[in-house]
Amino acid sequence: MTIPPLGDGTPGGAPHAHDARDGGTPRDAMLTDVYGLSHTGLVPTENQDHFVVARMRKIVEVTSTNLDTARLAERMHGGEAWLMAVADGVGGRAGGAEASSRAVETTLEYLGQATGCYHRFDVDEEAKFIEKMEAAVQAAHAALRGEHGDTQWSPATTLTMVMLVAPRAYIVHVATLAPTTCAARASCS
């Protein structure tokens, strides 16, 4: 996904309330160019991959005011994060495409509800944020279990996600997300 430039030529993801060109102090920004693509592969007949690339942010948009808009925008514009997740249904099991779709959907939904964790992000909140990422995987696991029970032949998927919250990247990888087994641990770099 490429963020098109705004009317003033700055990238769409770049803050522009305080621009260095007009004497202001540029805000921390994470310019990101991300794209997702999925392919069936050489052998499988069904593509069981699902992915999402999402920019997550918290912002208040003021439509009319007589306040100093530059100062107000600086205070009202929150942090920004990028979620990139991909799930690949486990071959040899029926429902792999459904499992991978459910895993990505549930992860996106859960993390979307936890957006406050990265708004004005600081180190004190990092442990809570990592817990939310792990809980998102557990929510996907619970959704699969709720829909398909917990037999060894229930639909299963892998799940890998990266959450970019400048200046850090949080990575979660689950080798097999199935109703019978799930263990996730987030790491930070």
Buried (B, 14 or more C-beta within 10 A) or exposed (E): EEBEEEEEEBBEBBBBBBBEEEEBEEBEBBEBEBEEEEEEEEEEEEBBBBBBBBBBBBEEEEEEEEEEEEEBBBEBBBBBBBBBBBBBBBEEBEBBBBBBBBBBBBBBEBBEEBBBBBBEBEEEBBEEBBEBBBBBBBBBBBBBBEBBEEEEBBBBBBBBBBBBBBEBBBBBBBEEBBBBEBEBEBEEE
